Amino acid sequence: MSETYVLCRVDEIPSRKARGFQLLRVDGDGAHRPWAIIVVRWGRQVVGYVNRCPHNGVHLDWERNQFLDPDGTRLMCGKHGALFDLGTGLCVDGPCRGVGLEPVSLAVEDGDICITGVTLVEEAP
């Protein structure tokens, strides 16, 4: 059974913007590992990706929460400028063309953006 974790309210990410989250994921072996993700909001739609460029494994943002190209229409790797489609995560230009970002399963529930399909380390109450 998969758990659901609230990341933030939908309105905490402006439309046509992206925000990064630093989480701790519990792997299959029980180990806790840092897990950086990106959430993109476009109107009522949200999509999520692991914050790792498939070209060389670096985070996409060159400054905190700076993920989009100057036009605000594609995700962009701050290291080498690869461009990724917002809706699919597929690299459309750059050294990793044709390779996609790893998707993250998200859902919107009662105005909250939630992550599903993983086990996260939760803060103690």
NORFEN-V209942 format. One record per run of one state. SS is the DSSP state (2 for helix, 1 for strand, 0 for the rest). FROM is the first residue (numbers start at 1). TO is the last residue. If there is no record, write none. Layout:
# NORFEN-V209942
ss->[SS:SS]
from->[FROM:FROM]
to->[TO:TO]
This chain:
# NORFEN-V209942
ss->[0:1:2:0:1:0:1:0:1:0:1:0:1:0:1:0:1:0:1:0:1:0:1:0:1:0:1:0]
from->[1:4:10:13:17:27:32:43:45:51:68:69:74:77:83:86:90:94:100:101:103:105:106:110:112:117:120:121]
to->[3:9:12:16:26:31:42:44:50:67:68:73:76:82:85:89:93:99:100:102:104:105:109:111:116:119:120:125]
